[in-house]
Amino acid sequence: MASPSSSQAYAPLWLKVLVIVMGLLIVAGFIVIGVEIARRMSSASSRAAPTPSAGFAERIALPSGAQVVSVAAAGDRVAVHVKAADGRSTVYIVDPRNGALLGTVDFPPGAAR
């Protein structure tokens, strides 16, 4: 049996298979990243806020004497903290895309937990 010359080295079969599998994993990873970036970009554009020309005007009735204390973003909603004249606090949950009132959370004064 002839031995390979020192200038010509052979890689074992397992090493060739390992290199091919790792190369395929790298290509698959780039494909997954590209698809995820495209998916997020397309979903962000579909959830975009309305343009000023297609704006909305929504009125949410507050109790007499109530004051807006704060407004905060809560995920894809807006939370409006309102304090009534009688001391009761209420949080109004609003959809910022169309101004719809989604619900309220009341916090009566002195309520036990």
Phi and psi in degrees as a GROMACS rama.xvg file:
@    title "Ramachandran Plot"
@    xaxis  label "Phi"
@    yaxis  label "Psi"
@TYPE xy
-86.2003  136.625  ALA-2
-89.2974  146.44  SER-3
-65.819  145.256  PRO-4
-70.237  160.208  SER-5
-68.9918  -22.2359  SER-6
-81.7601  -14.7642  SER-7
-120.681  106.698  GLN-8
-106.957  141.751  ALA-9
-106.735  135.992  TYR-10
-86.2328  141.977  ALA-11
-63.2402  154.55  PRO-12
-59.7729  -40.0114  LEU-13
-63.0759  -32.2763  TRP-14
-70.6906  -40.0827  LEU-15
-63.1493  -44.3199  LYS-16
-63.1611  -42.0322  VAL-17
-62.3874  -42.4949  LEU-18
-65.6006  -41.5624  VAL-19
-64.9203  -44.1737  ILE-20
-63.8842  -42.4899  VAL-21
-65.2464  -38.5605  MET-22
-61.9371  -42.2561  GLY-23
-65.0619  -38.0369  LEU-24
-64.9803  -37.3814  LEU-25
-65.4961  -44.3307  ILE-26
-62.634  -44.7617  VAL-27
-62.1656  -38.7929  ALA-28
-62.8229  -42.6978  GLY-29
-63.987  -37.6104  PHE-30
-64.5616  -45.1023  ILE-31
-61.8444  -43.2297  VAL-32
-63.3214  -44.0867  ILE-33
-61.9914  -43.1126  GLY-34
-64.8441  -41.8575  VAL-35
-65.5174  -41.1948  GLU-36
-62.6287  -44.5908  ILE-37
-62.9621  -40.4417  ALA-38
-64.465  -44.0461  ARG-39
-68.0907  -36.6736  ARG-40
-67.4268  -38.6698  MET-41
-72.9704  -35.804  SER-42
-73.3508  -30.9944  SER-43
-68.6042  -36.575  ALA-44
-72.2757  -29.7069  SER-45
-76.3085  -21.5391  SER-46
-99.1097  13.3386  ARG-47
-64.2191  151.013  ALA-48
-65.5755  152.304  ALA-49
-63.3522  147.995  PRO-50
-73.7156  157.243  THR-51
-56.8159  -33.7234  PRO-52
-69.5546  -26.6083  SER-53
-108.529  35.0572  ALA-54
-68.4911  -176.659  GLY-55
-137.614  158.783  PHE-56
-131.568  107.856  ALA-57
-120.038  136.336  GLU-58
-113.835  128.588  ARG-59
-112.889  118.853  ILE-60
-73.0198  125.552  ALA-61
-105.039  154.521  LEU-62
-60.8405  153.988  PRO-63
-60.2047  130.735  SER-64
82.8048  2.71734  GLY-65
-77.7222  150.583  ALA-66
-128.356  141.869  GLN-67
-78.4248  120.474  VAL-68
-88.1248  -45.3532  VAL-69
-157.616  161.706  SER-70
-131.873  131.914  VAL-71
-141.833  144.679  ALA-72
-77.0375  135.951  ALA-73
-132.245  87.6545  ALA-74
69.5042  -124.565  GLY-75
-100.873  26.3472  ASP-76
-127.215  168.794  ARG-77
-120.957  130.494  VAL-78
-105.225  122.805  ALA-79
-111.638  116.178  VAL-80
-89.4037  121.555  HIS-81
-121.31  135.158  VAL-82
-112.434  122.7  LYS-83
-80.5807  164.403  ALA-84
-62.5376  -28.1974  ALA-85
-85.2752  5.61683  ASP-86
94.8612  -6.80198  GLY-87
-75.5806  136.305  ARG-88
-104.281  141.865  SER-89
-137.012  140.977  THR-90
-109.33  123.642  VAL-91
-97.8153  126.133  TYR-92
-98.8746  120.258  ILE-93
-122.664  142.16  VAL-94
-86.2595  114.825  ASP-95
-71.0902  -15.3746  PRO-96
-72.2311  -34.5701  ARG-97
-133.47  -0.241503  ASN-98
78.2555  10.039  GLY-99
-73.0755  138.413  ALA-100
-79.407  116.815  LEU-101
-89.8866  -26.3851  LEU-102
169.79  172.845  GLY-103
-133.136  154.505  THR-104
-127.631  119.105  VAL-105
-95.0679  142.561  ASP-106
-127.696  86.0922  PHE-107
-67.5933  145.982  PRO-108
-67.3258  139.521  PRO-109
71.4533  14.4876  GLY-110
-74.974  135.283  ALA-111
-76.5822  154.765  ALA-112
